[in-house]
Structures are given as C-alpha cells and as structure tokens.
C-alpha cells in the first residue's frame, strides 16, 4: 500500500505584505525593494505604506500598477 502525498496548500498573500514576503512574491531581493523605496521609485501610499509602529508594508496591487505603467 502506498501513502498518498498530502495535497499542496495554496495561499494567496494579503494585499499588504512585509518586505521579506514581498521579496518572495515579487522576485526582487529585500535590498532591491528598499532601494526602490529610498530612491523614490516606489511612492508612499501608492506602492508601499508605513504602519503606525513604523513598519513598511508593500502594497502588492500598487506594485502591479507600477509594473504596468512602466512596461
């Protein structure tokens, strides 16, 4: 008797994700994401937001719009 492999779990990330998770989803390094923010390529409240505790959250929809407008 063979053991069936467990079914894969598929997850869709939330709209706002940490830089670490955005790196995995978008395919850029964390450093590349931070540089885009620091250099102003990604704008606050458009491609990213700051939380009340000072954390940076990447807006995946905002990133998609940014890619589409620069393509």
N, C-alpha and C positions, 0 to 999 in steps of 0.2 A: 504494500500500500504506500502510495506517495503522499507526502504532505503538500497540500496546495499552498502556493506562496500567498501571503496576505495581499489584499488589494491595496494599491498605492493610494495614499491620501493626497488629494489635490486641494490646494488652498489658493485663494486669491488674496493678495495683500490688501490692506486697508488703503484708503486714498492717501493718507499722510503716514509716512514711514521714516524711521531713523536713517541717518546717513549710511549706517552699516547695512541695513536691509536694502536700501535704495541701490547701494553698490552691487548687490547680488542681482536685483531685479533689472536694473538699467544696463549693467555690464561695464560700468566705469569703476575705477578704484575710488576709495574713500578720499584720497588726496585730490584726485581729479574733480570730484564733486565739490570739495571745499574750495578749490581754486576757482571754479566757476562762480561760486558764491562770492568769494573775496574780490574777484576781478569785476564783478557786476554783470556777468553774462546771465546769471540767474538772479531775478529780482525778488526781493522780499514781498510776500503776499501775492506773488504770481507763480513762481516755481518752488518757493520754499517759504516756511513760516517759522517764527520763533515762539515757543511756548512760554507760559507765564514763569516757568522756572529757568528760562534762558536756553533751553534745548532747541536744536534745529530739527525741523521736520520737513522732509521733501514731499511736495505735492506731486504725486505720480501723474495726475491729469494735467497739471501745469507743465510738467516735463514733456508730456506728449504734445501739448500745444506748441511748446518751444521747438521741439524737433520738427513739427510740421511747418512752422513758419520759417525755419532756417533751411529747410530742404529745397 
